[in-house]
Amino acid sequence: VHDLRDEVGSAVIAAQDLFPERLIRLHLSDDAAWVRCDPERIQQVLTNLLDNALKSAPASPVDVSISVSGGDVHVAVKDDGPGMSEGELGRIFDKFVRGRTSTPAGTGLGLYICKQVVDAHGGSITAASQEGHGATVSFVLPLVEADHGKPLPVVLPNQQDVQFGEFYSGTPYLGKFGVLPQGTFNYFGRTHGIPEDLEAAVRALRAGA
């Protein structure tokens, strides 16, 4: 469980280092923003959103905000650039759509990957824009309670509520781990054979053993 304010702050610092001449304004919630997430994947989302905003609106400040409301954590990246047409807005999360930057080096996968990552975390991502009046891309993740050292519940194979990063018994995963062979489980990048006592094995992994 991570406080998303830390991840957002880190992403903004990294972006400011890459674009020292640009104004990036950070608006953090006073409330803790605890979410269950893979920090590296969330950093990937934040980096993509910031990079898009900074390159799409080169003369515009960029505002990054995080707030907690209604059991969710909301993150928004806003610019005052040229915005998008309705047609562009409707395809912004599609695969191979390059969007506003139109750089030859771009693959058109950035926002598509952002959507896959946010969806995998049980969240949602949206975009709002009016042509000539900037754009805002926002994502929402479920708020959770801080664990404070409490053991996480163990998830057994083939159940639907597996935690992000844990994949059992051939469950497909969109990311770098591919599709697992039957009879194995993957814990954050390492594949293990399913032992006789899976529950004890998962508890040990979660405890860092």
SELONU-532550 format. One record per residue (C-alpha): residue in one letter; x, y, z; residue number from 1. Coordinates in steps of 0.1 Angstrom, whole numbers, plus 5000, padded with zeros to 4 digits. Layout:
N
+---+------+------+------+-----+
! r !    u !    v !    w !   k !
+---+------+------+------+-----+
! a !    X !    Y !    Z ! NUM !
...
+---+------+------+------+-----+
This chain:
209
+---+------+------+------+-----+
! r !    u !    v !    w !   k !
+---+------+------+------+-----+
! v ! 5000 ! 5000 ! 5000 !   1 !
! h ! 5014 ! 5034 ! 4990 !   2 !
! d ! 5005 ! 5070 ! 4995 !   3 !
! l ! 5000 ! 5082 ! 4959 !   4 !
! r ! 5011 ! 5117 ! 4969 !   5 !
! d ! 5046 ! 5104 ! 4971 !   6 !
! e ! 5045 ! 5089 ! 4936 !   7 !
! v ! 5030 ! 5121 ! 4921 !   8 !
! g ! 5056 ! 5142 ! 4939 !   9 !
! s ! 5084 ! 5120 ! 4926 !  10 !
! a ! 5071 ! 5121 ! 4890 !  11 !
! v ! 5068 ! 5159 ! 4891 !  12 !
! i ! 5104 ! 5163 ! 4904 !  13 !
! a ! 5117 ! 5140 ! 4876 !  14 !
! a ! 5097 ! 5160 ! 4850 !  15 !
! q ! 5110 ! 5193 ! 4863 !  16 !
! d ! 5146 ! 5180 ! 4861 !  17 !
! l ! 5140 ! 5171 ! 4824 !  18 !
! f ! 5122 ! 5204 ! 4816 !  19 !
! p ! 5139 ! 5229 ! 4839 !  20 !
! e ! 5126 ! 5259 ! 4819 !  21 !
! r ! 5089 ! 5248 ! 4823 !  22 !
! l ! 5065 ! 5257 ! 4851 !  23 !
! i ! 5049 ! 5226 ! 4867 !  24 !
! r ! 5026 ! 5234 ! 4895 !  25 !
! l ! 5018 ! 5206 ! 4920 !  26 !
! h ! 4986 ! 5206 ! 4941 !  27 !
! l ! 4987 ! 5179 ! 4968 !  28 !
! s ! 4958 ! 5167 ! 4989 !  29 !
! d ! 4961 ! 5173 ! 5027 !  30 !
! d ! 4946 ! 5138 ! 5032 !  31 !
! a ! 4967 ! 5107 ! 5028 !  32 !
! a ! 4960 ! 5090 ! 4994 !  33 !
! w ! 4966 ! 5053 ! 5002 !  34 !
! v ! 4962 ! 5030 ! 4972 !  35 !
! r ! 4972 ! 4994 ! 4965 !  36 !
! c ! 4995 ! 4997 ! 4935 !  37 !
! d ! 5027 ! 4988 ! 4917 !  38 !
! p ! 5047 ! 5020 ! 4921 !  39 !
! e ! 5068 ! 5014 ! 4890 !  40 !
! r ! 5037 ! 5010 ! 4868 !  41 !
! i ! 5021 ! 5041 ! 4884 !  42 !
! q ! 5053 ! 5061 ! 4878 !  43 !
! q ! 5050 ! 5050 ! 4841 !  44 !
! v ! 5015 ! 5064 ! 4839 !  45 !
! l ! 5025 ! 5097 ! 4856 !  46 !
! t ! 5056 ! 5101 ! 4834 !  47 !
! n ! 5036 ! 5095 ! 4802 !  48 !
! l ! 5009 ! 5120 ! 4812 !  49 !
! l ! 5035 ! 5147 ! 4822 !  50 !
! d ! 5055 ! 5141 ! 4791 !  51 !
! n ! 5025 ! 5144 ! 4769 !  52 !
! a ! 5013 ! 5176 ! 4785 !  53 !
! l ! 5048 ! 5192 ! 4784 !  54 !
! k ! 5054 ! 5184 ! 4748 !  55 !
! s ! 5019 ! 5191 ! 4736 !  56 !
! a ! 5017 ! 5225 ! 4751 !  57 !
! p ! 5052 ! 5239 ! 4750 !  58 !
! a ! 5043 ! 5274 ! 4760 !  59 !
! s ! 5019 ! 5264 ! 4788 !  60 !
! p ! 5023 ! 5257 ! 4825 !  61 !
! v ! 5012 ! 5223 ! 4836 !  62 !
! d ! 4991 ! 5217 ! 4867 !  63 !
! v ! 4992 ! 5184 ! 4885 !  64 !
! s ! 4967 ! 5177 ! 4912 !  65 !
! i ! 4958 ! 5149 ! 4936 !  66 !
! s ! 4927 ! 5148 ! 4957 !  67 !
! v ! 4908 ! 5123 ! 4978 !  68 !
! s ! 4870 ! 5121 ! 4974 !  69 !
! g ! 4842 ! 5096 ! 4978 !  70 !
! g ! 4865 ! 5066 ! 4985 !  71 !
! d ! 4887 ! 5073 ! 4955 !  72 !
! v ! 4920 ! 5090 ! 4948 !  73 !
! h ! 4919 ! 5114 ! 4918 !  74 !
! v ! 4950 ! 5125 ! 4899 !  75 !
! a ! 4948 ! 5151 ! 4871 !  76 !
! v ! 4974 ! 5165 ! 4847 !  77 !
! k ! 4962 ! 5198 ! 4830 !  78 !
! d ! 4977 ! 5220 ! 4804 !  79 !
! d ! 4966 ! 5252 ! 4786 !  80 !
! g ! 4978 ! 5241 ! 4751 !  81 !
! p ! 4959 ! 5237 ! 4719 !  82 !
! g ! 4936 ! 5211 ! 4732 !  83 !
! m ! 4920 ! 5183 ! 4711 !  84 !
! s ! 4891 ! 5180 ! 4687 !  85 !
! e ! 4862 ! 5157 ! 4696 !  86 !
! g ! 4875 ! 5131 ! 4671 !  87 !
! e ! 4910 ! 5131 ! 4687 !  88 !
! l ! 4895 ! 5130 ! 4722 !  89 !
! g ! 4875 ! 5099 ! 4713 !  90 !
! r ! 4906 ! 5080 ! 4702 !  91 !
! i ! 4931 ! 5092 ! 4727 !  92 !
! f ! 4935 ! 5059 ! 4745 !  93 !
! d ! 4935 ! 5037 ! 4714 !  94 !
! k ! 4966 ! 5018 ! 4704 !  95 !
! f ! 4990 ! 5036 ! 4679 !  96 !
! v ! 4973 ! 5070 ! 4682 !  97 !
! r ! 5000 ! 5096 ! 4686 !  98 !
! g ! 4978 ! 5124 ! 4697 !  99 !
! r ! 4988 ! 5161 ! 4699 ! 100 !
! t ! 5026 ! 5158 ! 4699 ! 101 !
! s ! 5028 ! 5140 ! 4665 ! 102 !
! t ! 5065 ! 5134 ! 4670 ! 103 !
! p ! 5079 ! 5110 ! 4645 ! 104 !
! a ! 5097 ! 5091 ! 4672 ! 105 !
! g ! 5064 ! 5084 ! 4691 ! 106 !
! t ! 5049 ! 5050 ! 4690 ! 107 !
! g ! 5013 ! 5060 ! 4699 ! 108 !
! l ! 5013 ! 5036 ! 4728 ! 109 !
! g ! 5018 ! 5059 ! 4757 ! 110 !
! l ! 4982 ! 5066 ! 4766 ! 111 !
! y ! 4971 ! 5032 ! 4756 ! 112 !
! i ! 4996 ! 5017 ! 4781 ! 113 !
! c ! 4984 ! 5042 ! 4807 ! 114 !
! k ! 4949 ! 5029 ! 4804 ! 115 !
! q ! 4960 ! 4993 ! 4806 ! 116 !
! v ! 4979 ! 5000 ! 4838 ! 117 !
! v ! 4951 ! 5020 ! 4854 ! 118 !
! d ! 4925 ! 4994 ! 4845 ! 119 !
! a ! 4947 ! 4966 ! 4860 ! 120 !
! h ! 4947 ! 4986 ! 4893 ! 121 !
! g ! 4909 ! 4986 ! 4893 ! 122 !
! g ! 4908 ! 5023 ! 4883 ! 123 !
! s ! 4897 ! 5044 ! 4854 ! 124 !
! i ! 4913 ! 5071 ! 4832 ! 125 !
! t ! 4896 ! 5098 ! 4812 ! 126 !
! a ! 4904 ! 5129 ! 4791 ! 127 !
! a ! 4886 ! 5162 ! 4788 ! 128 !
! s ! 4894 ! 5189 ! 4763 ! 129 !
! q ! 4880 ! 5217 ! 4742 ! 130 !
! e ! 4899 ! 5226 ! 4710 ! 131 !
! g ! 4920 ! 5257 ! 4716 ! 132 !
! h ! 4915 ! 5255 ! 4754 ! 133 !
! g ! 4939 ! 5229 ! 4768 ! 134 !
! a ! 4934 ! 5194 ! 4780 ! 135 !
! t ! 4931 ! 5175 ! 4812 ! 136 !
! v ! 4939 ! 5138 ! 4816 ! 137 !
! s ! 4927 ! 5123 ! 4849 ! 138 !
! f ! 4928 ! 5089 ! 4865 ! 139 !
! v ! 4911 ! 5075 ! 4896 ! 140 !
! l ! 4922 ! 5046 ! 4919 ! 141 !
! p ! 4903 ! 5031 ! 4948 ! 142 !
! l ! 4913 ! 5045 ! 4982 ! 143 !
! v ! 4923 ! 5018 ! 5007 ! 144 !
! e ! 4932 ! 5019 ! 5044 ! 145 !
! a ! 4969 ! 5019 ! 5053 ! 146 !
! d ! 4980 ! 4985 ! 5064 ! 147 !
! h ! 5003 ! 4996 ! 5092 ! 148 !
! g ! 5021 ! 4963 ! 5092 ! 149 !
! k ! 4990 ! 4941 ! 5092 ! 150 !
! p ! 4993 ! 4909 ! 5070 ! 151 !
! l ! 4975 ! 4911 ! 5037 ! 152 !
! p ! 4948 ! 4885 ! 5030 ! 153 !
! v ! 4960 ! 4855 ! 5011 ! 154 !
! v ! 4945 ! 4848 ! 4977 ! 155 !
! l ! 4944 ! 4812 ! 4965 ! 156 !
! p ! 4946 ! 4801 ! 4928 ! 157 !
! n ! 4919 ! 4809 ! 4903 ! 158 !
! q ! 4901 ! 4834 ! 4926 ! 159 !
! q ! 4892 ! 4866 ! 4909 ! 160 !
! d ! 4904 ! 4890 ! 4936 ! 161 !
! v ! 4941 ! 4884 ! 4932 ! 162 !
! q ! 4963 ! 4914 ! 4942 ! 163 !
! f ! 4981 ! 4934 ! 4916 ! 164 !
! g ! 5014 ! 4918 ! 4908 ! 165 !
! e ! 5003 ! 4882 ! 4917 ! 166 !
! f ! 4991 ! 4859 ! 4890 ! 167 !
! y ! 4981 ! 4823 ! 4894 ! 168 !
! s ! 4977 ! 4792 ! 4874 ! 169 !
! g ! 4981 ! 4805 ! 4838 ! 170 !
! t ! 4963 ! 4837 ! 4844 ! 171 !
! p ! 4973 ! 4860 ! 4815 ! 172 !
! y ! 4991 ! 4893 ! 4823 ! 173 !
! l ! 4994 ! 4921 ! 4798 ! 174 !
! g ! 5028 ! 4932 ! 4810 ! 175 !
! k ! 5063 ! 4919 ! 4807 ! 176 !
! f ! 5057 ! 4886 ! 4824 ! 177 !
! g ! 5036 ! 4872 ! 4795 ! 178 !
! v ! 5013 ! 4843 ! 4801 ! 179 !
! l ! 5022 ! 4819 ! 4830 ! 180 !
! p ! 5024 ! 4782 ! 4825 ! 181 !
! q ! 4997 ! 4762 ! 4842 ! 182 !
! g ! 5007 ! 4751 ! 4877 ! 183 !
! t ! 5027 ! 4781 ! 4885 ! 184 !
! f ! 5022 ! 4815 ! 4901 ! 185 !
! n ! 5041 ! 4848 ! 4895 ! 186 !
! y ! 5049 ! 4871 ! 4924 ! 187 !
! f ! 5061 ! 4905 ! 4910 ! 188 !
! g ! 5082 ! 4891 ! 4882 ! 189 !
! r ! 5094 ! 4858 ! 4897 ! 190 !
! t ! 5076 ! 4826 ! 4886 ! 191 !
! h ! 5072 ! 4798 ! 4912 ! 192 !
! g ! 5058 ! 4763 ! 4911 ! 193 !
! i ! 5027 ! 4760 ! 4932 ! 194 !
! p ! 5038 ! 4743 ! 4964 ! 195 !
! e ! 5017 ! 4719 ! 4985 ! 196 !
! d ! 5009 ! 4747 ! 5009 ! 197 !
! l ! 5003 ! 4777 ! 4986 ! 198 !
! e ! 4988 ! 4798 ! 5014 ! 199 !
! a ! 5019 ! 4795 ! 5035 ! 200 !
! a ! 5041 ! 4803 ! 5005 ! 201 !
! v ! 5022 ! 4834 ! 4996 ! 202 !
! r ! 5023 ! 4846 ! 5032 ! 203 !
! a ! 5061 ! 4841 ! 5032 ! 204 !
! l ! 5065 ! 4861 ! 5000 ! 205 !
! r ! 5044 ! 4889 ! 5012 ! 206 !
! a ! 5064 ! 4890 ! 5044 ! 207 !
! g ! 5096 ! 4894 ! 5024 ! 208 !
! a ! 5109 ! 4859 ! 5031 ! 209 !
+---+------+------+------+-----+
